[in-house]
Amino acid sequence: MIGRNYLFILFIFFASMASAQTASLKGQVTDAQTKEPLTGAFVHFDGKNGGSVTDAFGRYSISGIAPGSYKLKVKYVGFTEYEEKVTFTAGQAATLNVSLSEKTESLKAVKVYGSANPESEASSRKSEKNADNITNILSAQAMQRSPDINAANALQRVSAITIQRNSGSDEAYAIIRGLEPRYNNTLVNGVKVTSPDPVSRFISLSIVPSDLLDRVEVSKTLTPEMEGDAIGGTVNLVFKDAPEYEYFKANGSIGYSGIFFNRKFDDFNRGAVQTQSPADRFGASYKAPPGYFSRANLDFTKKNAPVTSLFGFTYGRRFFNNKLGFIIADSYQNQYYGTNSQFNNAQLDTRPGKGFQPVISDVANRTYSTQQLNNGLSGHLDYKFDEKNKISLDNVFLYTHLAQTRLSIDTSILGGNGGRVGPGTGTVFNDNRSTIQNQFVENLKLTGKHVIANHFQFDWAGVYSNATQKSPDRADISINHLINPDFSSTPNFFDNISRIWQRNSDKDLSAIANLGYKTGLGEKSSLEIKVGGLYRHSTRFNTQNEYTLRPTATANGVKRPFTDIYNADWIVYDVTGSLASDKANYTAYENITAGYGEVKLTLDKLDIVGGIRTEGTVQGYDTHPVVLDVRSNAKKTYTDLLPSLQLKYKLTDNSNVRASYFKSISRPALFELVPTPTLGQATDVTGNPLVQHTVADNYDLRYELYPGKEEQLFVGGFYKNIINPIEFALNDLSGGQLNTSPQNFGTAKVAGAEIVYSRYFGNIGVSGNYTYTYSNIKTTKIYTSTDASGVTTSVPKLQDRPLQGQTGDVVNLSLLYKNDKQKVFAQLAYTYTSKTLALVYSNYGYDYYQQPQSFLALSGEKQVSKHFTLTAKVNNLLNTPTTIKINNLVQSKDVYNASFNVGFRYSL
């Protein structure tokens, strides 16, 4: 024992002696002009491995330096490289602060590779200032500091962007400038991504972990080289690129949803979910017996909600004299959250003297309990053959597993319906559902960039994108009992059980090529010409199969009381399911052929970017099998010429004035052409093969000021003339059946104004934006009136209203605290959205509107050592519900409560 202690003491002694013989160096890297810290600068010794990357406060530290003389280098993209000879003695602890000057690039040079370090706020401001079009950029640093953990929540901090969610809060789509998701384009690394959603062409941004991203680019105007199907704008999710130095970052956290402080988490047996339907397993003619269908996934149990857990890492470096570079990043998010929801069924009141006004016929109280497991993996590999040739391979894979219960108590309140004779009487329905949903999104991109001659550059890309959703054995049971006039109750009976298997897939193959020429026209002028094209072949299919289980009767021919799922007896109403007759089993396709010509002319302070793009579109579908009562196939062909012009005048080195015009389109999603309903919707969502694509003329004006590296002031306005906008309209069919379908509604006008401001006053900062949007469209509705004698008449009447999804006022305001010395950052973020048109109704004056909302979130971080930072995030502090009304009638109300998250971040 004494010998071991002696060896340990010797080890400590010699380690201390060795440490005393080496030196250390620390300091801060700042911008020479603004004195602000530069995040991500690489500090190293020439010819030596290792080094240090500056943290969020511009600080670096290098230890274990052997005595001697070295050449110190500091590199930061966009700034002049710093070099200085330094000498260290044994045991020396040196401090060296470095100021870098911004690098001015010659216009005569052909810029092939390289971009500003995208992770910092300062670099995002620089990219916005230098962009050819009107953009807003959300940096990795801003997302890291914000209260958000996914791209959807982070995006709502950007000017003129709101987020559209569903009742379960598991889907989230971007609305840009008040235009719903269909008018916006979602890209991954500059290329359109396929969608796993069965009824749309956009991707839920809630499945994209924000810690995988370098930045999010929101383009609000289009140049000819950009795809033209973006009337509201384009959201480009840019994943991490290979670094110039060894890079490692990891983060982890745990959290909890406040809604489970007041109730339990409702769960079911996920292992009981059968991955294949009887027809998939045994063939379309197989007659499913009652015993095929499992029971445990309709046995709902209550438990304490597990904690939310998140973990992610990123690692990258370069090899072979910096020729080969790679980066890999993975993010794992296992979230548990819930919603308390009120859903009230509204229908026209046909009773005498009621004037056909909407009335609430049923009130349903619902509780959602959701586990959403997101796993995102991104990888990048590039090889630089020389300064003129480079190829890159990018792959992004996103996986989402969703397990959700929805427990619903539905009470009939319309007089006479379901035995109701007064308050507290009538039929009460329990409608309980379990859902498993697996989504896969993959985007594989191979690109090349080549300088083929003096002033000429050629780049190309081949892209494979695939998205799949599998929803096996969605089980729904409807149970009811009757409360009699004396308030006694009958036993529970079950009406039916539905079991739905659904899967869909969306696949793209794209080829892209561009040729550019750039030359100087004097000291401060240049000319750049680009031509290029794109071809994309898209295919989509949807398959669904439903089985209905109904209770067996007793020997007397009456229903058996329902006690629990394990003692219930049923028969299979349709033993072969709906596969052979289901109208929504279809395949669809879309082929796009595009070409463009673009010219950029720089004349001292004026940049002019203009040109024209042409896009040819072929769309079609076929139902399987052919169904006689619907149009079983259709084909649409159209071509659009899309001119654009971008003007940027540089008032000073830190300010611009921009003006823009561009023409753009919005194609209907492939599902929207198929005149068939999708199973499992609250109302039947049916396509329309006659719906036309949308065309818009877009005008923009913006003033930009960049007083500091993280500071900005934008003031701008926009106007859009939209022909044939597509909106989902709710139709009341015969017998009270509701149907929703996409329709064209004439011409819409959209106008708005934006202001963005961000400024620091010492350690205190203010960041905010305000957007006002006005839209108007005239549509014909059914106007119903009742005269004094009680006679009701219905006539068509024009109604002025905003566009679906359009929000009038959007406010984002953040109070920031940044202390570089203490290495502390905190943010209090507030968001307000005004009333929003949620759904168009066929009767005059009775559209569905989402009510105004206010959100408050808090986040903070404290760097506790060279490598570790502690983090905390709190969301939805105000617990604002999402409420939809028809005039004064509450149609739905969703409550989510606050969520909490604490964790750490490690940086090499």
ZAMARGU-4260 file (C-alpha; in steps of 0.2 Angstrom, whole numbers, plus 5000, padded with zeros to 4 digits):
<rodrens>
0) 5000/5000/5000 | 5014/5012/5004 | 5023/5007/4988 | 5007/5012/4978 | 5006/5029/4987
5) 5024/5032/4984 | 5022/5029/4965 | 5007/5040/4965 | 5016/5054/4973 | 5031/5052/4961
10) 5018/5053/4946 | 5010/5069/4953 | 5028/5076/4955 | 5034/5073/4938 | 5018/5078/4930
15) 5019/5095/4939 | 5038/5096/4934 | 5033/5093/4916 | 5019/5105/4917 | 5031/5118/4924
20) 5042/5116/4909 | 5029/5121/4896 | 5021/5137/4892 | 5003/5143/4889 | 4995/5156/4878
25) 4977/5164/4880 | 4969/5179/4873 | 4954/5186/4863 | 4952/5189/4845 | 4941/5204/4840
30) 4936/5214/4825 | 4948/5229/4823 | 4935/5241/4817 | 4920/5237/4829 | 4930/5229/4843
35) 4918/5215/4844 | 4923/5197/4848 | 4925/5185/4833 | 4918/5168/4836 | 4926/5153/4827
40) 4943/5161/4823 | 4957/5147/4821 | 4972/5151/4832 | 4987/5140/4829 | 5006/5138/4826
45) 5012/5137/4808 | 5018/5119/4805 | 5011/5112/4821 | 4995/5101/4824 | 4982/5107/4835
50) 4977/5125/4840 | 4962/5133/4847 | 4945/5139/4840 | 4938/5155/4848 | 4922/5153/4858
55) 4906/5163/4858 | 4916/5177/4866 | 4931/5177/4855 | 4942/5169/4868 | 4955/5156/4865
60) 4968/5146/4875 | 4983/5135/4870 | 4992/5125/4884 | 5007/5113/4884 | 5018/5124/4873
65) 5036/5118/4873 | 5049/5133/4875 | 5055/5140/4859 | 5050/5152/4845 | 5035/5150/4834
70) 5025/5159/4820 | 5007/5162/4827 | 4993/5162/4814 | 4975/5168/4816 | 4963/5164/4802
75) 4945/5170/4800 | 4936/5169/4784 | 4933/5186/4777 | 4947/5194/4787 | 4965/5197/4783
80) 4976/5182/4791 | 4986/5188/4806 | 5004/5182/4808 | 5017/5186/4822 | 5033/5178/4829
85) 5031/5173/4847 | 5044/5166/4859 | 5040/5156/4875 | 5051/5152/4890 | 5048/5137/4902
90) 5033/5140/4913 | 5027/5156/4905 | 5009/5160/4905 | 5007/5173/4891 | 4992/5183/4885
95) 4990/5190/4867 | 4975/5199/4861 | 4973/5199/4842 | 4963/5212/4831 | 4959/5206/4813
100) 4955/5218/4799 | 4941/5214/4786 | 4948/5209/4770 | 4944/5218/4754 | 4943/5206/4739
105) 4947/5211/4721 | 4933/5212/4709 | 4944/5206/4695 | 4947/5189/4704 | 4935/5174/4700
110) 4929/5168/4717 | 4926/5150/4716 | 4926/5143/4734 | 4925/5150/4751 | 4911/5159/4761
115) 4910/5168/4777 | 4910/5158/4793 | 4892/5155/4794 | 4890/5150/4812 | 4891/5167/4820
120) 4878/5181/4820 | 4891/5193/4813 | 4894/5182/4798 | 4875/5181/4795 | 4874/5200/4795
125) 4888/5201/4782 | 4880/5188/4771 | 4863/5198/4771 | 4872/5214/4767 | 4882/5206/4752
130) 4867/5195/4745 | 4861/5198/4728 | 4843/5196/4734 | 4833/5201/4749 | 4836/5188/4763
135) 4836/5185/4782 | 4848/5173/4789 | 4847/5164/4805 | 4864/5159/4811 | 4869/5143/4821
140) 4875/5155/4835 | 4857/5163/4836 | 4849/5146/4836 | 4861/5139/4849 | 4857/5154/4861
145) 4838/5154/4858 | 4825/5145/4868 | 4822/5133/4853 | 4827/5115/4849 | 4821/5113/4831
150) 4821/5123/4815 | 4802/5127/4816 | 4803/5136/4833 | 4819/5145/4828 | 4812/5151/4812
155) 4797/5160/4821 | 4810/5173/4827 | 4814/5178/4809 | 4805/5194/4802 | 4788/5190/4794
160) 4788/5171/4798 | 4775/5162/4808 | 4773/5144/4812 | 4757/5134/4807 | 4754/5119/4819
165) 4741/5105/4820 | 4731/5101/4836 | 4743/5088/4842 | 4757/5100/4840 | 4768/5087/4831
170) 4768/5096/4814 | 4775/5114/4811 | 4776/5123/4794 | 4783/5140/4790 | 4771/5154/4784
175) 4781/5168/4776 | 4774/5185/4774 | 4757/5179/4779 | 4757/5166/4765 | 4753/5148/4770
180) 4766/5134/4768 | 4760/5130/4750 | 4767/5146/4744 | 4785/5143/4751 | 4799/5132/4746
185) 4809/5121/4758 | 4827/5117/4753 | 4841/5106/4760 | 4858/5113/4756 | 4850/5123/4741
190) 4840/5109/4734 | 4821/5105/4736 | 4817/5091/4748 | 4804/5078/4747 | 4789/5078/4759
195) 4783/5063/4770 | 4767/5071/4773 | 4753/5062/4764 | 4743/5078/4758 | 4756/5091/4755
200) 4773/5095/4747 | 4781/5103/4762 | 4791/5096/4776 | 4787/5098/4795 | 4801/5109/4801
205) 4799/5101/4819 | 4808/5086/4813 | 4824/5096/4809 | 4835/5098/4825 | 4843/5115/4825
210) 4860/5109/4831 | 4863/5101/4814 | 4862/5117/4805 | 4875/5130/4800 | 4862/5143/4796
215) 4844/5145/4789 | 4843/5156/4774 | 4826/5164/4771 | 4825/5172/4753 | 4811/5183/4751
220) 4815/5188/4733 | 4821/5176/4719 | 4835/5178/4706 | 4833/5168/4689 | 4845/5154/4696
225) 4833/5150/4710 | 4818/5139/4708 | 4802/5148/4704 | 4789/5140/4715 | 4791/5152/4730
230) 4778/5166/4731 | 4781/5169/4749 | 4799/5164/4750 | 4812/5150/4751 | 4818/5142/4767
235) 4835/5134/4764 | 4842/5123/4778 | 4860/5123/4777 | 4869/5109/4786 | 4887/5110/4793
240) 4901/5110/4781 | 4919/5103/4783 | 4929/5115/4793 | 4947/5121/4790 | 4952/5115/4807
245) 4948/5100/4819 | 4931/5103/4825 | 4921/5094/4839 | 4905/5100/4848 | 4893/5090/4859
250) 4878/5095/4868 | 4866/5086/4880 | 4850/5091/4890 | 4835/5085/4899 | 4818/5093/4900
255) 4800/5091/4905 | 4783/5097/4898 | 4773/5107/4911 | 4756/5100/4905 | 4761/5084/4915
260) 4762/5093/4931 | 4743/5092/4931 | 4739/5076/4923 | 4747/5059/4918 | 4754/5054/4902
265) 4742/5042/4892 | 4751/5027/4885 | 4748/5011/4875 | 4757/4995/4871 | 4767/5000/4856
270) 4773/4982/4854 | 4755/4977/4850 | 4754/4987/4834 | 4755/4976/4819 | 4766/4982/4805
275) 4757/4974/4791 | 4738/4974/4787 | 4730/4957/4784 | 4730/4961/4765 | 4749/4965/4765
280) 4753/4950/4774 | 4742/4937/4766 | 4736/4945/4750 | 4722/4956/4744 | 4709/4942/4744
285) 4713/4936/4762 | 4698/4937/4774 | 4703/4943/4790 | 4696/4934/4805 | 4692/4944/4821
290) 4707/4936/4830 | 4719/4945/4818 | 4717/4962/4826 | 4727/4965/4842 | 4719/4973/4858
295) 4733/4980/4868 | 4735/4995/4858 | 4718/5000/4863 | 4721/4998/4881 | 4726/5015/4887
300) 4736/5017/4903 | 4741/5032/4913 | 4759/5035/4920 | 4771/5048/4924 | 4778/5057/4909
305) 4796/5052/4905 | 4809/5067/4904 | 4813/5074/4887 | 4831/5070/4883 | 4842/5077/4869
310) 4860/5073/4863 | 4870/5079/4848 | 4888/5079/4842 | 4898/5086/4827 | 4915/5081/4822
315) 4925/5087/4807 | 4943/5090/4801 | 4954/5090/4785 | 4967/5078/4779 | 4981/5076/4766
320) 4986/5094/4766 | 4969/5100/4767 | 4963/5092/4751 | 4951/5080/4760 | 4938/5086/4772
325) 4923/5079/4781 | 4911/5083/4795 | 4898/5072/4803 | 4884/5077/4814 | 4870/5068/4824
330) 4856/5074/4834 | 4845/5063/4845 | 4829/5071/4853 | 4817/5060/4863 | 4803/5072/4867
335) 4787/5069/4878 | 4773/5083/4877 | 4755/5084/4877 | 4740/5095/4872 | 4723/5098/4881
340) 4711/5101/4868 | 4693/5106/4865 | 4686/5102/4848 | 4668/5108/4845 | 4659/5102/4829
345) 4650/5116/4820 | 4637/5113/4807 | 4623/5124/4799 | 4607/5125/4810 | 4593/5120/4799
350) 4580/5122/4812 | 4566/5134/4808 | 4570/5152/4811 | 4588/5149/4814 | 4594/5156/4797
355) 4606/5142/4793 | 4619/5150/4805 | 4633/5139/4811 | 4630/5131/4828 | 4640/5120/4839
360) 4632/5102/4839 | 4645/5092/4849 | 4658/5097/4862 | 4673/5086/4863 | 4687/5087/4876
365) 4703/5079/4870 | 4719/5075/4878 | 4734/5071/4867 | 4750/5063/4874 | 4764/5062/4862
370) 4782/5054/4861 | 4791/5061/4847 | 4809/5054/4844 | 4819/5063/4831 | 4836/5057/4825
375) 4845/5068/4812 | 4861/5063/4804 | 4871/5074/4792 | 4887/5070/4783 | 4898/5080/4771
380) 4914/5075/4762 | 4924/5085/4750 | 4940/5084/4740 | 4950/5098/4732 | 4960/5092/4718
385) 4968/5109/4716 | 4962/5127/4717 | 4951/5125/4702 | 4942/5108/4705 | 4932/5102/4720
390) 4919/5089/4722 | 4907/5087/4737 | 4895/5073/4744 | 4882/5078/4756 | 4869/5067/4764
395) 4855/5072/4776 | 4845/5058/4784 | 4830/5063/4796 | 4820/5050/4805 | 4805/5053/4816
400) 4795/5041/4827 | 4779/5047/4833 | 4768/5038/4846 | 4752/5047/4851 | 4736/5044/4860
405) 4721/5054/4859 | 4707/5052/4872 | 4691/5061/4868 | 4675/5063/4877 | 4661/5070/4865
410) 4645/5076/4871 | 4630/5079/4859 | 4622/5096/4864 | 4611/5100/4849 | 4593/5097/4855
415) 4585/5081/4851 | 4601/5073/4844 | 4606/5057/4853 | 4592/5057/4865 | 4596/5074/4873
420) 4581/5082/4881 | 4590/5095/4892 | 4607/5100/4899 | 4617/5085/4906 | 4607/5072/4896
425) 4610/5064/4879 | 4623/5053/4871 | 4641/5054/4877 | 4654/5047/4866 | 4672/5041/4871
430) 4682/5041/4855 | 4700/5035/4859 | 4714/5033/4847 | 4732/5026/4846 | 4744/5031/4832
435) 4761/5025/4827 | 4770/5035/4813 | 4787/5033/4806 | 4794/5046/4794 | 4811/5045/4784
440) 4818/5059/4774 | 4834/5057/4765 | 4843/5070/4754 | 4859/5064/4745 | 4868/5077/4734
445) 4884/5075/4724 | 4891/5092/4717 | 4906/5098/4708 | 4914/5115/4705 | 4927/5118/4692
450) 4936/5133/4685 | 4937/5127/4666 | 4946/5142/4659 | 4951/5160/4664 | 4935/5168/4671
455) 4924/5153/4668 | 4916/5142/4681 | 4906/5127/4679 | 4896/5118/4693 | 4884/5103/4693
460) 4874/5093/4705 | 4865/5076/4705 | 4852/5074/4719 | 4842/5060/4726 | 4828/5064/4738
465) 4816/5052/4746 | 4803/5054/4760 | 4792/5040/4767 | 4779/5039/4780 | 4772/5023/4787
470) 4757/5023/4799 | 4753/5005/4804 | 4738/4999/4813 | 4730/5016/4818 | 4717/5010/4830
475) 4702/5020/4835 | 4687/5014/4846 | 4671/5023/4848 | 4661/5019/4864 | 4645/5028/4870
480) 4632/5028/4884 | 4616/5038/4886 | 4612/5049/4900 | 4593/5048/4903 | 4581/5063/4908
485) 4582/5057/4926 | 4602/5057/4924 | 4603/5039/4926 | 4615/5031/4913 | 4615/5016/4902
490) 4630/5004/4901 | 4644/5008/4889 | 4643/5001/4872 | 4655/5001/4858 | 4649/5006/4840
495) 4664/5002/4830 | 4683/5000/4829 | 4693/5006/4814 | 4710/4999/4810 | 4720/5009/4797
500) 4736/5005/4788 | 4743/5019/4778 | 4760/5022/4769 | 4766/5035/4756 | 4782/5039/4748
505) 4788/5054/4738 | 4804/5052/4728 | 4814/5065/4717 | 4829/5063/4705 | 4836/5080/4700
510) 4851/5085/4689 | 4857/5103/4689 | 4871/5112/4679 | 4877/5130/4679 | 4890/5139/4669
515) 4896/5156/4675 | 4908/5169/4667 | 4915/5184/4677 | 4926/5198/4672 | 4932/5215/4679
520) 4926/5231/4670 | 4938/5243/4679 | 4943/5245/4697 | 4926/5245/4705 | 4915/5237/4691
525) 4912/5219/4685 | 4901/5208/4674 | 4895/5191/4678 | 4884/5180/4666 | 4876/5164/4671
530) 4866/5151/4662 | 4860/5134/4668 | 4846/5122/4670 | 4837/5109/4680 | 4827/5093/4677
535) 4818/5084/4691 | 4807/5068/4690 | 4796/5066/4705 | 4785/5051/4709 | 4773/5049/4724
540) 4761/5035/4729 | 4749/5032/4743 | 4742/5016/4749 | 4729/5014/4763 | 4718/5000/4770
545) 4704/5001/4783 | 4695/4987/4792 | 4680/4991/4802 | 4676/4980/4818 | 4658/4980/4824
550) 4651/4973/4840 | 4643/4956/4840 | 4625/4955/4846 | 4618/4944/4860 | 4606/4930/4856
555) 4592/4943/4858 | 4599/4953/4845 | 4605/4968/4856 | 4622/4975/4859 | 4633/4968/4873
560) 4639/4981/4886 | 4657/4986/4884 | 4668/4982/4900 | 4686/4983/4893 | 4695/4979/4877
565) 4700/4962/4882 | 4682/4956/4884 | 4674/4964/4869 | 4668/4953/4855 | 4667/4959/4837
570) 4665/4954/4819 | 4675/4961/4804 | 4663/4971/4794 | 4673/4971/4778 | 4684/4955/4779
575) 4695/4960/4765 | 4697/4978/4770 | 4696/4994/4759 | 4712/4990/4748 | 4702/4984/4733
580) 4690/4999/4733 | 4699/5013/4741 | 4699/5028/4730 | 4715/5036/4739 | 4727/5022/4733
585) 4735/5031/4719 | 4752/5035/4710 | 4756/5052/4704 | 4771/5060/4695 | 4778/5077/4691
590) 4792/5082/4679 | 4800/5099/4679 | 4811/5106/4666 | 4819/5123/4669 | 4832/5134/4661
595) 4838/5152/4665 | 4849/5166/4660 | 4856/5178/4673 | 4867/5194/4672 | 4875/5203/4686
600) 4882/5220/4683 | 4892/5229/4697 | 4895/5248/4694 | 4904/5255/4708 | 4890/5257/4721
605) 4876/5249/4711 | 4873/5230/4708 | 4860/5225/4695 | 4855/5206/4694 | 4842/5202/4681
610) 4836/5188/4669 | 4823/5176/4665 | 4819/5158/4670 | 4807/5146/4661 | 4799/5131/4670
615) 4789/5118/4661 | 4778/5107/4672 | 4770/5090/4669 | 4759/5083/4682 | 4747/5068/4683
620) 4740/5054/4693 | 4732/5037/4692 | 4721/5029/4705 | 4722/5010/4709 | 4711/5002/4705
625) 4700/5012/4693 | 4685/5019/4703 | 4670/5023/4692 | 4663/5037/4703 | 4679/5048/4702
630) 4690/5054/4689 | 4703/5040/4689 | 4717/5049/4680 | 4722/5066/4674 | 4737/5075/4666
635) 4741/5093/4667 | 4755/5102/4657 | 4760/5121/4658 | 4775/5132/4655 | 4779/5148/4664
640) 4791/5162/4660 | 4798/5170/4676 | 4807/5186/4674 | 4816/5195/4689 | 4826/5210/4692
645) 4836/5214/4708 | 4844/5232/4712 | 4855/5235/4726 | 4863/5253/4729 | 4877/5254/4742
650) 4874/5270/4751 | 4889/5267/4762 | 4900/5253/4767 | 4887/5248/4780 | 4870/5252/4771
655) 4860/5247/4756 | 4844/5251/4747 | 4836/5237/4737 | 4822/5236/4725 | 4816/5220/4717
660) 4803/5212/4705 | 4801/5194/4701 | 4787/5183/4695 | 4784/5166/4703 | 4772/5151/4704
665) 4765/5139/4716 | 4761/5121/4710 | 4747/5111/4718 | 4753/5096/4728 | 4751/5080/4719
670) 4739/5074/4731 | 4728/5089/4728 | 4725/5083/4710 | 4718/5067/4716 | 4699/5068/4719
675) 4699/5055/4733 | 4698/5057/4752 | 4712/5052/4764 | 4707/5041/4778 | 4708/5047/4796
680) 4706/5066/4793 | 4694/5076/4805 | 4685/5080/4789 | 4688/5071/4772 | 4702/5080/4763
685) 4699/5077/4744 | 4709/5083/4729 | 4703/5092/4714 | 4710/5088/4697 | 4703/5105/4690
690) 4713/5116/4702 | 4725/5127/4693 | 4743/5132/4698 | 4745/5149/4706 | 4755/5164/4697
695) 4761/5180/4706 | 4770/5196/4702 | 4780/5202/4717 | 4787/5219/4721 | 4799/5223/4736
700) 4809/5238/4743 | 4821/5238/4758 | 4833/5249/4767 | 4847/5240/4776 | 4859/5247/4789
705) 4873/5237/4798 | 4880/5248/4812 | 4889/5233/4820 | 4893/5215/4817 | 4878/5209/4826
710) 4867/5224/4823 | 4855/5228/4810 | 4841/5240/4804 | 4829/5234/4790 | 4814/5244/4784
715) 4805/5237/4769 | 4788/5235/4760 | 4781/5222/4748 | 4767/5220/4736 | 4760/5204/4728
720) 4747/5201/4715 | 4742/5183/4716 | 4732/5175/4702 | 4722/5159/4706 | 4727/5157/4724
725) 4724/5139/4730 | 4715/5137/4747 | 4707/5123/4756 | 4688/5127/4758 | 4676/5118/4769
730) 4660/5112/4760 | 4644/5106/4769 | 4638/5092/4759 | 4621/5083/4760 | 4617/5076/4777
735) 4629/5087/4787 | 4644/5078/4780 | 4659/5090/4779 | 4672/5090/4764 | 4688/5100/4762
740) 4695/5102/4745 | 4708/5114/4736 | 4700/5127/4725 | 4705/5143/4716 | 4698/5159/4721
745) 4701/5172/4708 | 4715/5186/4711 | 4722/5191/4728 | 4731/5207/4733 | 4744/5206/4747
750) 4754/5221/4754 | 4764/5223/4769 | 4779/5231/4778 | 4793/5225/4789 | 4805/5233/4801
755) 4820/5223/4809 | 4831/5231/4823 | 4845/5224/4833 | 4857/5234/4844 | 4868/5232/4859
760) 4870/5246/4872 | 4885/5239/4882 | 4880/5222/4889 | 4861/5225/4885 | 4854/5222/4868
765) 4837/5223/4860 | 4832/5213/4845 | 4815/5214/4837 | 4805/5214/4821 | 4787/5219/4816
770) 4778/5214/4801 | 4761/5220/4795 | 4752/5211/4781 | 4736/5215/4772 | 4728/5203/4760
775) 4711/5204/4751 | 4702/5192/4740 | 4684/5193/4734 | 4675/5176/4734 | 4657/5171/4731
780) 4648/5163/4746 | 4631/5157/4750 | 4621/5171/4760 | 4606/5165/4769 | 4593/5176/4777
785) 4576/5174/4785 | 4562/5186/4783 | 4549/5191/4795 | 4537/5177/4790 | 4550/5164/4793
790) 4555/5161/4775 | 4573/5157/4773 | 4582/5161/4756 | 4600/5158/4750 | 4608/5168/4737
795) 4626/5170/4731 | 4635/5185/4737 | 4653/5192/4736 | 4663/5193/4752 | 4680/5202/4755
800) 4692/5192/4766 | 4710/5189/4769 | 4720/5175/4761 | 4720/5158/4771 | 4734/5158/4783
805) 4737/5176/4783 | 4742/5185/4799 | 4740/5204/4800 | 4752/5208/4813 | 4768/5198/4819
810) 4779/5205/4833 | 4796/5197/4839 | 4805/5206/4853 | 4820/5200/4862 | 4829/5207/4877
815) 4847/5201/4877 | 4861/5201/4890 | 4879/5198/4884 | 4894/5199/4896 | 4910/5194/4887
820) 4920/5195/4903 | 4909/5183/4913 | 4905/5173/4898 | 4886/5174/4900 | 4872/5176/4888
825) 4853/5177/4891 | 4838/5181/4881 | 4820/5184/4885 | 4810/5182/4869 | 4792/5188/4866
830) 4781/5184/4850 | 4764/5190/4846 | 4753/5185/4831 | 4736/5193/4827 | 4720/5185/4820
835) 4723/5172/4806 | 4711/5165/4794 | 4712/5146/4797 | 4699/5139/4785 | 4687/5146/4772
840) 4669/5141/4774 | 4656/5141/4760 | 4643/5152/4769 | 4645/5170/4770 | 4653/5177/4785
845) 4657/5161/4794 | 4676/5158/4790 | 4687/5150/4804 | 4699/5162/4812 | 4713/5158/4824
850) 4713/5171/4838 | 4728/5182/4843 | 4742/5173/4852 | 4757/5179/4863 | 4772/5168/4868
855) 4786/5171/4880 | 4802/5161/4881 | 4818/5162/4891 | 4835/5155/4888 | 4853/5157/4895
860) 4870/5150/4895 | 4886/5152/4905 | 4903/5146/4900 | 4910/5138/4915 | 4927/5132/4908
865) 4937/5132/4892 | 4926/5118/4884 | 4910/5118/4894 | 4895/5129/4894 | 4879/5126/4904
870) 4862/5130/4895 | 4844/5132/4900 | 4828/5135/4890 | 4810/5138/4895 | 4796/5140/4882
875) 4778/5145/4882 | 4779/5154/4899 | 4762/5163/4895 | 4753/5146/4891 | 4744/5154/4877
880) 4731/5143/4869 | 4728/5141/4851 | 4710/5145/4848 | 4699/5145/4832 | 4683/5153/4832
885) 4668/5155/4819 | 4663/5173/4824 | 4660/5171/4843 | 4659/5152/4843 | 4674/5143/4849
890) 4677/5129/4837 | 4694/5122/4845 | 4706/5127/4858 | 4723/5119/4861 | 4733/5121/4877
895) 4751/5116/4878 | 4758/5123/4894 | 4777/5128/4897 | 4791/5117/4894 | 4808/5117/4903
900) 4826/5111/4897 | 4843/5111/4905 | 4859/5105/4898 | 4877/5108/4893 | 4887/5111/4877
905) 4905/5105/4875 | 4917/5113/4862 | 4934/5107/4857
</rodrens>
